[in-house]
Amino acid sequence: MPLALLALAIGAFGIGTTEFVIMGLLPEVAGDFGVSIPTAGWLVTGYALGVLVGAPLMTALGTRVSRKRMLMLLMGLFIAGNLLSAVAPVFGVMIAGRLVASLAHGAFFGIGAVVAADLVAPSKKAGAIALMFTGLTVANVVGVPLGTWIGQAAGWRTTFFVVAALGVVGLAGIARLVPEIPKPQGVRLRHELAAFRNVQVLLAMGMTVLGFGGVFAAITYISPMMTEVAGFADSSVTWLLVLFGLGMVGGNLLGGKLADRALMPLLYVTLGSLALVLALFTVTAHNRFAAAATVTLIGALGFAAVPPLQKRVLDQASGAPTLASAVNIGAFNLGNALAALIGGMVISAGFGWTAPNWVGAALAASALLLALLSGALERRGTAAHPVSDHPTADDPTVGHPAAEHRGGAEAAPALHR
């Protein structure tokens, strides 16, 4: 695997750290600004909304810029947002800093996945995507606990200065290690948008929302579930989240390796197993050892589906995959937000602390049904036509001669050749 993937992973590590570390620092931030913890929670919600909006917006704005340059610009935006958060004099400025940083999130992972796939041979694309996402998963094991400790020991502002410094390292790595990959000639924003006419692209994004939503329906409420039901001490929740993060790392790497061999069967197995494990969590949550093992399994199964889902979108939107790839990153965050909302509703309705696990199981099972439908359509050959690497003049989405596009494509051979 090329060293350029290390630079992408470092950027992913910084982004993953800044996304999740705020959850452990909410009391400190709320106390500093004199707001309630629920009000400080908007720093989490605002970031998620920023990812949803920023993924398509920043990718669309970057269609005329080379992918390497766009990645560098996004890291610059990430650095600026974290510095703004670190020096924020009032709570409103802090929210603005979080929004600025979040705008880089979806587009970075979306464009980064395309670049990672282009750096290697076709048989290693999912593995390359997984290595980039390893930065995000390791952030949950190392970056978030360390950032929380730094924030509690030296002040939460120090954490954001450190995260901004990580962004500087990632930016330098991208500038030094990521090669200039020529953009496909003739591909415009309308061609990127045409990918969303492909039912297989939409099905893959539906799997992303539902499958990943299943994970976070349970994990969002892991703290009260483990303390009130399993009987863990409050201090043990951090280590349970580390176990979840370790599961994420292992599942992500294994998923990347297996997705290059049998993508759809892997999705069937991971989504089906995830639904089963989440349903069982309603029982295992009552035993400390079983609960800890289940939390690890949820992380492993949930993130084993990430590389195949991202590769599925790239494959089905081939020729113009950048926007679809970025929007699929937003779909992960949409799944998180919706699942957390529904999980909170069932708890408020009086169904108990383990009720979100049933929500997660239902969401994962729904994702499995979409995967089975996608596979059936593919086998029958009735799926909508994917975006072609070489659009023809008959394609209504193409506003230029086919010969021009073909010439551009031939002028930009894949690097692994």
Salt bridges, closest charged atoms under 4 A:
GLU19 OE1 - HIS105 NE2 3.99
ASP32 OD2 - ARG157 NH2 3.54
ASP118 OD2 - ARG67 NH1 3.18
ASP315 OD2 - LYS311 NZ 2.92
GLU378 OE2 - ARG312 NH1 3.10
